[in-house]
Amino acid sequence: MTRALLSFGHRNCFPKQTAAQVTLKAISAHFDDSSGSSLKNVYFLLFDSESIGIYVQEMAKLDTK
């Protein structure tokens, strides 16, 4: 199963960095807790290069943990 997620920090309604941290932490926790999950791919719908950079930066932090 694949899911696409719209970042809830888009359009300056919520801090982009916080949105990325919350989203990635929730997805990471799901995969840590659900080894039998049918969810295999997650795509992020990001609308600007700043958001992309923030998500890349936050994902790199997860990789080091």
FIPA-361163 format. One line per 3 residues: number of its first residue (from 1); their letters; for each residue x, z, y negated of C-alpha. Coordinates in nm, 2 decimals, padded with zeros to 4 digits. Layout:
N
NUM	a	X/Z/Y | ...
//
This chain:
65
1	mtr	00.00/00.00/00.00 | 00.12/-00.08/-00.35 | 00.00/00.08/-00.68
4	all	00.07/-00.03/-01.04 | 00.07/00.24/-01.31 | 00.02/00.20/-01.68
7	sfg	00.24/00.44/-01.86 | 00.02/00.69/-02.04 | 00.28/00.72/-02.32
10	hrn	00.23/00.37/-02.45 | 00.10/00.30/-02.80 | 00.25/00.62/-02.94
13	cfp	-00.04/00.83/-02.81 | 00.20/01.06/-02.62 | 00.58/01.10/-02.62
16	kqt	00.72/00.82/-02.41 | 01.00/01.04/-02.26 | 00.76/01.31/-02.16
19	aaq	00.52/01.06/-02.01 | 00.81/00.91/-01.80 | 00.92/01.26/-01.69
22	vtl	00.57/01.37/-01.59 | 00.49/01.04/-01.41 | 00.82/01.02/-01.22
25	kai	00.81/01.39/-01.12 | 00.46/01.34/-00.98 | 00.55/01.03/-00.79
28	sah	00.87/01.19/-00.66 | 00.67/01.50/-00.54 | 00.42/01.28/-00.37
31	fdd	00.69/01.11/-00.16 | 00.87/01.44/-00.09 | 00.54/01.59/00.03
34	ssg	00.38/01.29/00.20 | 00.62/01.14/00.45 | 00.33/00.98/00.63
37	ssl	00.19/00.82/00.31 | 00.08/00.46/00.32 | 00.21/00.42/-00.04
40	knv	00.52/00.21/-00.02 | 00.56/00.05/-00.37 | 00.50/00.17/-00.72
43	yfl	00.52/-00.06/-01.02 | 00.52/00.06/-01.38 | 00.34/-00.14/-01.65
46	lfd	00.56/-00.10/-01.96 | 00.51/-00.29/-02.28 | 00.84/-00.25/-02.47
49	ses	01.21/-00.23/-02.41 | 01.22/00.13/-02.53 | 00.98/00.24/-02.26
52	igi	01.18/00.04/-02.00 | 01.50/00.21/-02.11 | 01.34/00.56/-02.09
55	yvq	01.20/00.50/-01.74 | 01.54/00.37/-01.62 | 01.71/00.67/-01.78
58	ema	01.47/00.92/-01.62 | 01.48/00.75/-01.28 | 01.86/00.78/-01.29
61	kld	01.82/01.15/-01.34 | 01.61/01.17/-01.03 | 01.87/00.98/-00.83
64	tk	02.13/01.25/-00.91 | 01.91/01.54/-00.78
//
